[in-house]
Amino acid sequence: MRTIKGQQVIAASSSMLAAVWILALSSIPSATSYRQQLAAGVEAAKIVTTYNNLSVIVPITMIGSWIFTSKWLQGIYDQVASENPTAIRLKRPWTLWGWLVPVVSLWFPKFLIDDLLKAKSIKSDDPVSARDTRLWWATWISFSLINNIGVVALVTAEKGYVPIRPELEIAGACMLTGCYLVWIRIIRAIGD
């Protein structure tokens, strides 16, 4: 069986970041187009914008990134667990499901990364610290929350609400960029 490498995880993560920025940048003219179409009398359900057409790329790249990351983490987990079975607080299935299960997804992935970093006994000129993993996780959670704000607002919206929120899209893209910059350091520190 082929092993997922850290570079493949970085590539998948880069694709997700690019998709988020493409969608965020398309949200600016798309919000204007949405308002214009709404003002012209087009029913909200029939309004189509570039943002709507591109919105599928984020979930696709996010799922791809999750698959690559989970498979990579499973390989690293197996390596660490074979050397020291008590080094990791979580069981192997959490390398996959820890990102998805409600509530525990708020901290299980960070626990896993912290344990893997500690178990690998990273010794380098630029070690990844606990502060780095806190920053990575805070920016990831912030990105997730910002994305969910738009969904909640849409559900509770009144007539005439413009569901394309460039300010949220740009803020989310900025958070994900910060997350990504620390994430690639973590990937390289954990190794293949």
C-alpha positions in Angstrom: 0.0 0.0 0.0 1.3 3.4 -0.9 2.1 5.8 1.9 0.9 9.4 1.9 3.8 11.8 2.2 4.0 15.1 4.0 4.5 16.8 0.6 1.2 15.4 -0.6 -0.5 16.8 2.5 1.0 20.2 1.8 -0.2 20.0 -1.8 -3.7 19.1 -0.7 -3.7 21.9 1.9 -2.4 24.3 -0.7 -5.2 23.4 -3.0 -7.7 24.0 -0.3 -6.2 27.4 0.5 -6.2 28.4 -3.1 -9.9 27.4 -3.5 -10.8 29.4 -0.4 -9.1 32.5 -1.8 -10.6 32.0 -5.3 -14.1 31.8 -3.7 -13.3 34.8 -1.4 -12.2 37.0 -4.2 -15.1 36.0 -6.4 -17.5 36.9 -3.6 -16.8 40.7 -4.0 -18.2 41.1 -7.5 -20.7 38.3 -6.9 -22.3 40.2 -3.9 -22.7 43.2 -6.2 -24.2 41.1 -9.0 -26.6 39.5 -6.5 -27.8 42.9 -5.3 -28.3 44.1 -8.9 -30.2 41.0 -9.8 -32.4 41.3 -6.7 -33.1 44.9 -7.5 -34.0 44.0 -11.1 -36.7 41.7 -9.7 -35.1 38.3 -10.1 -36.3 35.9 -7.4 -33.6 35.1 -4.9 -33.8 31.4 -5.6 -33.1 32.0 -9.3 -30.1 34.3 -8.9 -26.8 32.9 -10.1 -23.4 34.4 -9.7 -19.8 33.4 -10.2 -19.6 32.7 -6.5 -22.4 30.2 -6.7 -20.7 28.4 -9.6 -17.3 28.3 -7.8 -18.7 27.4 -4.4 -18.2 23.6 -5.1 -14.4 23.9 -5.2 -14.0 24.5 -1.4 -15.9 21.4 -0.2 -14.1 19.3 -2.8 -10.6 20.5 -1.9 -11.5 20.3 1.8 -12.6 16.7 1.5 -9.4 15.9 -0.5 -7.3 17.6 2.1 -9.0 15.7 4.9 -8.4 12.4 3.2 -4.7 13.1 2.5 -4.1 14.5 6.0 -5.9 11.6 7.7 -4.1 8.9 5.8 -0.8 10.7 6.4 -1.6 10.9 10.1 -2.4 7.2 10.2 1.0 6.4 8.8 2.8 8.6 11.3 0.5 7.3 14.1 1.4 3.7 13.2 5.1 4.5 13.2 5.0 6.3 16.6 2.7 3.6 18.2 5.1 0.8 17.1 8.0 2.5 18.9 6.0 3.7 21.9 2.4 2.5 22.3 1.6 4.9 25.1 2.9 8.0 23.4 -0.4 9.0 21.9 -3.5 9.7 24.0 -6.0 8.9 21.3 -6.7 5.7 19.4 -5.9 5.3 15.7 -9.5 5.8 14.4 -9.4 9.4 15.7 -6.8 10.3 13.1 -9.7 10.1 10.6 -12.8 10.8 12.7 -11.4 13.4 15.1 -11.8 16.0 12.4 -15.5 15.2 11.9 -17.2 14.1 15.1 -19.0 17.1 16.6 -17.6 18.6 19.8 -14.5 16.4 20.0 -13.4 17.9 16.6 -12.7 21.1 18.6 -9.7 19.5 20.3 -8.9 15.9 19.2 -6.9 16.9 16.1 -4.7 19.3 18.2 -4.2 16.6 20.8 -3.1 14.2 18.1 -0.6 16.6 16.6 0.8 17.6 20.0 1.3 14.0 20.9 2.9 13.1 17.5 5.3 16.1 17.8 6.2 15.2 21.3 6.7 11.5 20.4 8.9 12.3 17.4 11.1 14.3 19.8 11.7 17.1 17.3 15.2 18.4 17.5 16.0 21.1 15.0 17.0 24.7 14.6 13.4 25.7 14.2 11.4 23.4 16.4 7.6 23.5 16.4 6.5 24.6 19.8 3.3 24.2 21.8 2.6 27.9 21.0 2.8 27.1 17.3 0.3 24.3 17.6 -2.0 26.6 19.6 -1.7 29.2 16.9 -2.4 26.6 14.2 -5.4 25.3 16.0 -6.8 28.8 16.9 -6.6 29.9 13.3 -8.2 26.6 12.0 -11.1 26.9 14.5 -11.5 30.6 13.6 -11.7 29.8 9.9 -14.3 27.1 10.6 -16.4 29.5 12.8 -16.2 32.3 10.3 -17.5 29.9 7.6 -20.3 28.8 9.8 -21.4 32.3 10.6 -22.5 32.8 7.0 -24.5 29.6 7.1 -26.3 30.5 10.3 -27.1 34.0 8.9 -28.6 32.6 5.8 -30.9 30.3 7.7 -32.2 33.2 9.8 -32.2 35.7 7.0 -35.1 38.0 6.1 -36.3 38.8 2.6 -33.7 40.9 0.7 -30.7 39.4 2.5 -27.6 39.0 0.4 -26.2 35.6 1.3 -22.8 36.3 -0.3 -20.7 37.9 2.5 -17.3 39.1 1.1 -16.2 40.3 4.5 -16.7 36.8 6.0 -15.1 35.1 3.0 -12.0 37.4 3.1 -11.7 37.0 6.9 -12.0 33.2 6.6 -9.3 33.2 3.9 -7.0 35.3 6.0 -7.5 32.9 9.0 -6.8 29.9 6.8 -3.7 31.5 5.4 -2.4 31.9 8.9 -3.3 28.4 9.7 -1.6 27.1 6.6 1.7 28.9 7.3 2.0 27.1 10.7 0.5 23.8 9.3 3.3 23.4 6.8 5.9 23.8 9.5 4.1 21.2 11.6 4.0 18.7 8.7 7.7 19.2 8.0 8.5 18.8 11.7 6.5 15.5 12.1 8.1 14.2 8.9 7.3 11.3 6.6 
